[in-house]
Amino acid sequence: MPFELPNYLDFCLQIFHRCKCNTFVHIGDLVDNHAINYHEHDPNGKSPKDEIEEAKKRLRNWYKAFPKLYLCRGNHDRMVDRKGRTEGLPECVFRPFREIWNLPKGWKDDFSFTLYNVIFEHGTGYSGDNAHLKAAYNNRQSTVIGHTHAHGTIGYLANEKDCIFGMNVGCGIDRHTYAFEYGRDFKKKPIIGCGVVTDNGRFAQVFPMEL
């Protein structure tokens, strides 16, 4: 937020009902924090305060749709803390992440969760076509990520002991907004979608959104 596709929440709800999901994970980034990040800023864009207020407004719809959810904090979610360190400010002067975004009591936030013997994490630090497989390989366990926007895919790794998967669920960004202007000339465009894990962590599927 606030640079997600307008219909992305509706799409996620459609998949929720279609697959009869009972556990929900937001893979991160919850917010973009474009106005305070380390990239080049659009001088015509929103101020940090205006971006935060718009994000909070949009988040209320997600809180209502998913009152209980596991949130994996991503690299953009950490932007306030990173900026503080850059300026040499101690952690005690900043508001907690949950307080800034008014997270509901039913939302649990952390950098990773293990559910149904599957690790869910944003995927910060991974890149490239095989980021999901690298994450699963490094964790030695089935892993779900979402950090690399241009990938929505699943791969499996097997040895004599077991068979695990890595899944990249895609994202929900609106690439036509100024916050993603940096990717205008990229040949690979974002995969808009979400992922579902079934059979107690044994299988996974990516659902691309029809645009």
Secondary structure, 3 states (H helix, E strand, C coil): CCCECCCHHHHHHHHHHHHCCCCCEECCCCCCCHHHCCCCCCCCCCCHHHHHHHHHHHHHHHHHHCCCEEEECCCCCCHHHHHHHHCCCCHHHCCCHHHHCCCCCCEEEECEEEECCEEEECCCCCCCCCHHHHHHHHHCCCEEECCCCCCEEEEEEECCCCEEEEEEECECECCCCHHHHHHCCCCCCCCEEEEEEEHHHCEEEEEECCC
